[in-house]
Amino acid sequence: MQRYLSASKYIDFDSPEVGHFARQLAIRADSEISLVRTCFEFVRDEIRHSSDFKLNPVTCKASDVLQYKTGYCYAKSHLLAALLRANGIPAGLCYQRLSVSGSGAPYCLHGLNAVYLKDFGWHRVDARGNKPGVDAQFHPPKESLAFPIREPQERNLPEIWAEPLQLVVEVLERYGSYDQVLANLPDIELAT
């Protein structure tokens, strides 16, 4: 479980800003569930999704997401993992493979989190940010993610990663604007 509690280059809760902010969020919580909900709702509601709001800069590290208050789903998941880990709650990264348009190719990865809750075990949460047609919530043990799987080439990837996938990091670090990332969203090939 230690790897889901550790700071790293992208989940950098050891930065003074992220560590301090995580402690501030914890002050308002009176239980593990309350703390996870507070962190989740902050990232979901207060960090704007880069493509929804057409915002730059492109962020990847949790500290940058917090500083600039924007990020793609991947970067938002890095911040949520950092806030939870800073408060001693194991958190990992998960991915879905989804249709970009909602009907067939092209496909892309979507980033979300898994959090380990004492009463429920691993529970997936999606702090992508709500908008018309997207309503992710935190209601354990029921999952309420931003996007359902609707077609054969879409998947909920089962892994819980301690660190972001390299292909996700490469896209976020290669492109300098939200629209360049949007035109080059990361994807994986499914095993047949």
Phi, psi and omega in degrees: 000340185302325181294338177271007178239359188268148172280155180206184182303318185261334177253068194266063178287353174282355173287143184303320183294314181291316179300314180296315181295321178299319178294322178296319178295323182293332181300326183278352187261142178245005178199170177300313181298317179298318180294315179298317179299316181298314179295313180302310183293327176299308183294317181298316191262332187256341176261118186279137179289125188308312184281328178299320185256001180055054186247143170242162004280166171286126181248156177222310180288143179306318182297324178289321178300315179295317181297313186267351178059032177210155176177154169291169181309322182298310181294322177298323178292330177293318179293316180298317177300318181296315181296319180291312180299321179300333179260016174077019179253119181300132180217140178231182182247139178232164179220149168244151170255120187230156172287131180297317182267348184093358179211083176089189183297152001279163179244162176209165172277148174236132183263138176211189185234161164235137179236140180268113180256132183306320184275345188230347187081206181291133183222126180277139177225151186230101183267024182309320184118128182277156177196175178307125181089353179232120183218076178276136183226171175242100181221066181297146008274359181283130174278140178223082185272167181293323187227126173280159174277124187238344184219167191300328182270001174269153182209148160269108179289132190282343186290150169243109186268141175280333181231155179296150175296141182300323181294332175289312179300318181300317179295314183293331180269339183280322188258141187263353181222156183302322183288330175292319176297314181303325180280351184224039182301139182291149178214162175232157174272136178276141175291139180264000000 
